[in-house]
Amino acid sequence: MSVRIRLALHGCTNRPFYHIVVAPSKFKRDGRHLEQVGSYDPLTNTNNEKLVALNIERIKYWLSVGAQPTIPVYKLLGMAGLLPIHPRMYLEAERTRNAAATKSKSSETESTESEPQPKTA
Amino acid sequence: MANRSWLLKLAVGGLSRASCRYKSTQPPAKSVTDEQVQKLLTRMTGLDLDKVFKTRREPLSQPLYKLVDEHQLKKSQMETVQRARELLKMPPVLPQRKEKGELIQDDTKLAGLEDTNVVFTDISQTESNSSRRIVVREKNGNLRGATWDERDRMCQIYFPALGRQLTLPAMLQGNDLARLLKEQRHKEVLERANIQCEPDSKDYIRVHHMVYDDIDQRGLYDLLRSTRHFGGLLWYLMTRQLLKGILEEMLEKNLMEDAIDLVGLFKLCYPDHELSKNLTKAGKKCVQEFCEHQGWTDLAALASTKIDGGEPRSAQAQ
């Protein structure tokens, strides 16, 4: 058992909201924790942003005494610039870009195929 | 009071009329926080206890009656004056803050990870809002500092200030602002702007300048007299050399000591101006001389009739 920095799911049905908490792994996900050190809202707001609050001072303390962030929290801290970027993030980003590129290419070819081809003599 | 017709319509959205009325002059020799400048501005603001402690709506309570002797009455009166002086302290007058949003890390390999910007706010309790670290990871993967708009919003979300909204209230922009100024509710607008915006923010400065411009054009200086906004108004007019209107109003209202202070403030702010160098007379005659040098013959004539008259300033306002 070790102390983790992880996401605890709060909010309500169809409206997730995460608290970033420090808790030993044996405690329940949304239950007892040692300290809350932030929050993460996975849904975009009216200004087209996702909001993450991080108590940097306390996170640094817990990291210094050996708390392990879970992968989602590690990703958030990486995006914030506190920790290095997780390699999976580069991988996921590349895969998303490739998927988007393939999708746009296939939609282009579909549109050219649907146009009537000129008859060759 | 000469009738002034409200000739210009306020532009919607805040195209500052100050930009077309401003005469570019050299910056003043003294800053607004200078002791002597503050002394003059405080004196000209005045202290009307009836206006400062105007009746306002509060939750009903039992009235409190006290039986006091003369000594205690005098003491409580002095305490009231002291409280009034605190309420009349000028809010800060600052230049507009420079834009933020500098690039921290260029990481385009992360493009596509998120389809929106992600804003990270440091909610450490030991930080103050001005120094709080707020960064944004953009859609293209770059990490940059937050702009002032984003900073204000995040600080308001996580550390809400009393009375402040997340978005700019409608009364501080566009047609609503124009309507309020038409209804002569300048003080309300300024109070709301002071609560809502930081003193060096774009909106604060825009609203204040619009209000001051409107007051100057319509001669409504008395609306702000004996409030904490009068000092800001005077400073605005002084730095833009828009002194004719206010001087005329002071002379018409017999406020000779205020007029003398205004000329004194001009000499303090622009000691190297040819006008300051040519002003040799002291006291009430200085005002007449100032008007003559500026070419305001009607005001000079008015000032000459007031030299022997004029209401003395109240002892409280010293």
Interface residues (C-beta under 8 A of the other chain):
Chain A: G38 T44 N47 N48 E49 K50 L51 V52 A53 L54 N55 I56 E57 R58 L76 M79 A80 G81 I85 M89 Y90 E92 A93 E94 T96 R97 A100
Chain B: I104 Q105 D107 K109 L110 A111 G112 L113 E114 T116 N117 V118 V119 F120 T121 D122 I123 S124 Q125 T126 R133 V135 V136 R137 G141 L143 E150 R153 M154 I157 Y158
